[in-house]
Amino acid sequence: MRNTSKTSFKVLSLATAASLGLLIAPALAAPKADLNQDGQITQAEFRAEAQSRFTQADTNFDGMLDKEELKALSELRRAERRSETFKKMDLNGDGSVTEAEAEAAAAARGEKRTERREAMKDKIKARLDTNGDGTISDAEKQAAKEARQAKRAEKKAERSEDGERKKMNRKRGQRIQLDANKDGLVSLAEYMAASDALFLRMDANGDGILTKGEGHKKGKRGGDRKGKPQR
């Protein structure tokens, strides 16, 4: 029988430090997570990858993860992320990253950020310029402002009327507990429950599918104040 003394309860501290995203969430860029290779991850795919990670981490095959197994899983996830970053930078695939490749990777990231900003500016301008004359008049600005206010009012009304949506929001705001029964060990059921809760939080638009944008933003934050694991 395992020792479930106070030392074992450090498993929750470990989960807090590493973040649930690191321990559970699959990297959205990883082909094995996206089973049908459509560039998106469904909850079924997310759960399949989470269960695979649990099985991989359960090195003594007892159906539980202890502090050491969670630590090893955390280290594995960090190594995977470093490997993904390295592969992106190693442009010629020779197993090393030269200064030129590092500079090229940094430049490419900068160009993508600039492209996204410019695309967003163009999209906003096109939406505001209702008569298509290439300029945004005061009347168009005022119309856009009124439209935003009307949309906010509409959403507020929907939230107050839609009980299911309020229930979903409450779930998103709850702390995610990895070791729900606080016995110092994490069972498969606890791990999968935390996985489901994390998916719900990452799925910003509630469509049951994670896009790269959703996963990236939420995964990075991983331990926001409301979402960090509860000890």
C-alpha positions in Angstrom: 0.0 0.0 0.0 1.2 3.5 -0.8 2.2 6.0 1.8 -0.4 8.8 1.8 1.2 10.9 4.5 1.4 14.7 4.3 4.4 14.4 1.9 2.0 12.8 -0.7 -0.2 15.9 -0.6 2.6 17.8 -2.3 1.2 16.4 -5.5 -1.3 19.3 -5.5 1.5 21.8 -5.0 3.3 20.2 -8.0 0.1 20.5 -10.1 -0.2 24.1 -9.2 3.4 24.9 -10.1 3.3 23.0 -13.4 -0.3 24.1 -14.3 -3.0 21.7 -15.4 -2.4 22.7 -19.0 1.1 21.3 -18.8 0.0 18.1 -17.1 -3.1 17.4 -19.1 -3.7 19.5 -22.2 -2.2 18.1 -25.4 -0.1 20.5 -27.5 -2.5 21.6 -30.3 0.4 21.4 -32.8 1.0 17.7 -32.0 -0.3 15.5 -34.8 -1.1 12.6 -32.4 -3.6 14.9 -30.5 -5.5 15.8 -33.7 -6.5 12.3 -34.6 -8.2 13.1 -37.9 -5.7 15.8 -38.9 -8.3 18.5 -39.5 -6.4 21.2 -37.6 -8.8 21.1 -34.7 -9.2 19.1 -31.5 -12.6 17.8 -30.4 -13.4 16.9 -26.8 -13.2 13.2 -27.8 -9.7 13.7 -29.2 -8.7 15.8 -26.1 -9.9 13.0 -23.8 -8.1 10.3 -25.8 -4.8 12.2 -25.6 -5.3 12.9 -21.9 -6.0 9.2 -21.2 -3.0 8.2 -23.2 -0.9 10.6 -21.1 -2.2 9.1 -17.9 -1.4 5.6 -19.0 2.1 6.7 -20.0 2.6 8.4 -16.7 1.4 5.4 -14.6 4.7 3.6 -14.7 3.8 1.1 -12.0 0.4 0.3 -13.6 -1.6 0.7 -10.4 -4.2 3.1 -11.9 -3.0 6.0 -9.8 -0.5 8.8 -10.2 1.6 9.8 -7.2 3.9 12.8 -6.8 6.9 11.3 -8.6 4.8 10.1 -11.5 3.2 13.6 -11.9 6.6 15.2 -11.7 7.9 12.9 -14.4 4.8 13.7 -16.6 5.5 17.4 -16.1 9.1 17.0 -17.1 8.1 15.0 -20.2 5.7 17.7 -21.3 8.3 20.4 -20.9 10.7 18.3 -22.9 8.1 17.9 -25.7 7.5 21.6 -25.8 11.3 22.3 -26.0 11.5 19.7 -28.8 8.6 21.4 -30.8 10.3 24.8 -30.5 13.7 23.3 -31.6 12.1 21.6 -34.6 10.6 24.9 -35.7 13.9 26.7 -35.5 16.0 23.9 -37.1 15.2 24.9 -40.6 17.5 22.5 -42.4 16.8 19.6 -40.1 20.4 18.9 -39.3 19.8 18.6 -35.5 21.3 21.9 -34.6 20.2 25.5 -34.5 22.6 28.0 -35.9 22.6 31.7 -35.1 21.2 32.4 -38.5 18.3 30.0 -38.0 17.5 31.5 -34.6 17.5 35.0 -36.1 15.3 33.7 -39.0 12.8 32.2 -36.6 12.6 35.4 -34.6 12.1 37.4 -37.7 9.4 35.0 -38.9 7.6 35.4 -35.6 7.8 39.2 -35.9 6.5 39.1 -39.5 3.5 36.9 -38.4 2.6 39.3 -35.6 2.8 42.2 -38.0 0.6 40.4 -40.5 -2.0 39.6 -37.9 -2.1 43.2 -36.7 -2.4 44.5 -40.3 -5.1 41.9 -41.1 -7.0 43.0 -38.0 -6.7 46.7 -38.9 -8.0 45.9 -42.5 -10.9 43.9 -41.1 -11.9 46.7 -38.7 -11.6 49.3 -41.4 -13.7 47.3 -43.8 -16.4 46.8 -41.2 -16.5 50.5 -40.3 -16.3 51.9 -43.9 -19.9 51.0 -44.8 -20.0 53.0 -48.0 -16.6 51.7 -49.2 -15.1 55.0 -50.0 -11.8 54.2 -48.3 -12.3 56.6 -45.4 -14.2 56.4 -42.1 -16.5 59.4 -41.5 -17.7 60.6 -38.1 -21.2 59.3 -39.0 -19.7 55.8 -39.7 -17.8 55.9 -36.4 -21.0 56.9 -34.5 -22.9 54.1 -36.3 -20.2 51.6 -35.3 -20.4 52.8 -31.7 -24.1 52.4 -31.5 -23.9 49.0 -33.1 -21.4 47.9 -30.4 -23.6 49.2 -27.7 -26.7 47.4 -29.1 -24.7 44.1 -29.4 -23.5 44.3 -25.8 -27.1 45.0 -24.7 -28.3 42.0 -26.7 -25.7 39.7 -25.2 -26.5 40.9 -21.7 -30.1 40.1 -22.3 -29.3 36.7 -23.6 -27.1 35.9 -20.6 -29.9 36.8 -18.2 -32.4 34.7 -20.1 -30.3 31.7 -20.8 -29.9 29.6 -17.7 -27.7 27.0 -19.4 -25.2 29.7 -20.4 -25.0 31.0 -16.8 -24.5 27.4 -15.6 -21.7 27.0 -18.1 -20.1 30.3 -17.0 -20.2 29.1 -13.4 -18.4 25.9 -14.4 -15.7 27.8 -16.2 -15.2 29.9 -13.0 -14.8 27.0 -10.7 -11.3 25.9 -9.5 -10.2 22.7 -11.2 -9.1 20.0 -8.7 -6.7 17.4 -9.8 -6.8 15.4 -6.6 -10.5 15.8 -5.9 -10.7 13.5 -2.8 -7.4 14.9 -1.4 -5.9 11.5 -0.7 -2.5 12.5 -2.2 -3.0 10.4 -5.3 -4.7 11.1 -8.7 -6.9 8.4 -10.1 -7.8 8.0 -13.8 -11.3 9.2 -13.0 -10.0 12.4 -11.2 -7.5 13.0 -14.1 -10.2 12.7 -16.7 -12.6 14.9 -14.7 -9.9 17.6 -14.5 -9.3 17.1 -18.3 -13.0 17.7 -19.1 -13.0 20.8 -16.9 -9.9 22.1 -18.6 -11.4 21.5 -22.0 -14.5 23.5 -21.0 -12.3 26.4 -19.9 -10.1 26.3 -23.0 -13.1 26.1 -25.4 -13.7 29.9 -25.3 -16.6 29.9 -27.7 -18.3 26.8 -26.3 -18.5 25.0 -29.7 -17.0 21.7 -28.4 -13.9 22.2 -30.6 -10.5 23.6 -29.8 -8.8 25.7 -32.4 -5.1 26.6 -32.2 -6.0 30.1 -31.0 -8.1 28.9 -28.2 -5.7 26.3 -27.0 -2.7 28.6 -27.2 -4.2 31.4 -25.2 -5.7 29.3 -22.5 -2.9 26.8 -22.3 -0.4 29.6 -21.8 -2.3 31.1 -19.0 -2.9 27.6 -17.7 -3.0 28.7 -14.1 -5.1 31.9 -14.1 -6.3 32.9 -10.7 -9.7 31.3 -11.0 -8.4 28.2 -12.8 -5.5 27.0 -10.8 -5.8 23.7 -9.0 -7.2 23.8 -5.6 -5.2 22.3 -2.8 
